[in-house]
Amino acid sequence: MTKALRSEYLVLLFSILLVAGYNQSLWQGLLDTHSEFSLHNALFLASCAVFLTALFNIIFSLLAVKNLLKPLLIIIVICSALTSFFMDSYGVMIDASMLQNVVETDSSEAFELVSFSFVVHLLLWGLLPAWIIYKIDIQHSTFLRQATINIFSILMSILAIGLIAAFFYQDYASTFRNHREFRSLINPTNYIHAIDKTIRNQFEQAKIEIVPISQKVSFGAIASNKKHRTITIFVAGETARAQEFHLDGYDRNTTPLLETHNSLINFTHVSSCGTATATSLPCMFSKFSRDNYDNDKGHGYESLLDVVAATGTDVLWRDNNSGCKGVCDRVKQENVVHLNIPEFCNDKECFDEVLLNNLQQIVSTSDHDLFIVLHQKGSHGPAYYQRVPEVFEKFTPVCQTSELQDCTEQEIINAYDNTILYTDYFLDKVIGFLKAQSDQTNTAMIYVSDHGESLGEKNMYLHGAPYFMAPDEQIHVPMLMWLSDSFVSDYQIDRSCLVAKMDSTLSHDNLFHSVLGMLNIISTENYQAELDIFDSCKSNKA
């Protein structure tokens, strides 16, 4: 007969297991910041192991209740295995914004992350320990005795933490003050805190009534007196980083077609509002600047699209991604992700060209001004190779898997660069489509990516790093405009003035106000001229 394991011993052993087996990214970060060998550094790192063990022991001792402890530990070990895989494989950090991005990711994007390595890791570090915990016979004492034992265990853990603080307080204060990202690497407290914050945010957002900002909106004199109707296409890029655009100085020619358009205006120093779509996309279309933006404001206020629609303009959101994150909730929207059009789609997904399908029919059947948003799949990883038709695999060899750790750095870059080459092709087609309408229509295109991407720099992959420590690769994004001659004439825009601003420091903060300025939409309570790129580039601001 197998001897039962006392619950307090199981909690302590489980805490040690979490510290030793599921926090590789944290240990790597601590080792990197204390790489100089000394007795003090060695003792500090040892104290970190004791500190975390004591912390976890406190948490699980509080929950060491009969009929609760075993299922709780099983859930925690499986979730911790999932978390450790993504942190260790892609260098991501787990916080509320990352969790929100995961929750709002569609099924096709999620399945790209299910690889052989993922399954093996989940089996060895998740399901196997979960099965062992399930099979363990846990010995619980009477309620009063067990409570006494748990309290004693907690007090001993608090004492250990107190002793560590007495000897190493300065080291902890310095390390975690200068490297706040470490807090997002402590597994499992990182995702437990993220889940708690996300749930609270969801409840708070459910109570929010949308604040209207489109009540006092009208066209100014320029737009009211223009000769032709206007078609504006706003391309919301996905995961494109400016460093990979030849237009922005990249040594590879990833933008050969865009560079044939002499009237293209390319802004070279643009930063994103966030590092993940769930944050950046609503922020891009919000009236709030990044410093004043939060999820409540992003989801609690009408967006740029509501303001444009209030002028009588027909607004359409076309999506080849995972949705508009609330931005398009009150305007017409089309999801083209699952269209079965052989010309543009395969058995896995549709390429971005599908966003142009039947667009001519939409333009021809409307007599109003049009504002169309095309939300790309773009360069979303890790399966970059799936984002492009085979004909666009110019840069080879290509990483042909979502397990980026199995590819060389150059193979990853090649696969990613091909997505930029395809975006170049797609944007060229958008411009070609608008040029075909330009005889009797004012046409314009704005393109800007929601955030960038890490391709292995600093051992980081993908995106979603906390903004305060996000690398430039994740926040420096491409932004460009194309305006037809009739648009420039009708809206009295000085193109040379815009060209002179191409190297100005800009961000997503400028988008809301610049679109209003570009289209001469008067929204007194929401418009900030200092953030409008067009404000000083119009001969008549009325």
Secondary structure, DSSP 8 states (H G I E B T S, - for coil): ----EEHHHHHHHHHHHHHHHS-HHHHHHHHHHT-S--HHHHHHHHHHHHHHHHHHHHHHHHT--TTTHHHHHHHHHHHHHHHHHHHHHH----SHHHHHHHHT--HHHHHHT--HHHHHHHIIIIIHHHHHHHH--EE---HHHHHHHHHHHHHHHHHHHHHHHHHHHHHHHHHHHH-GGGGGGSTTHHHHHHHHHHHHHHHHHHH---B---TT-EE-HHHHT-SSEEEEEEEEE-S--GGG-GGGT-SS---TTGGG-TT-EEEEEEE-S-SSHHHHHHHHTSSS-GGG--HHHHHHB--HHHHHHTTT-EEEEEESSS--TTTTTTSEEEE-TT---TTTB-SS-B-GGGGGTTHHHHHHT--S-EEEEEE--TT-SS-GGGGS-GGG--S-S---SS-GGGS-HHHHHHHHHHHHHHHHHHHHHHHHHHHHHTTSEEEEEEEEES---EESGGG-EES---GGG--HHHHEEEEEEEE-HHHHHHTTB-HHHHHTTTTSEEETHHHHHHHHHHTTEE-TTT--GGG-TTGGGBS---
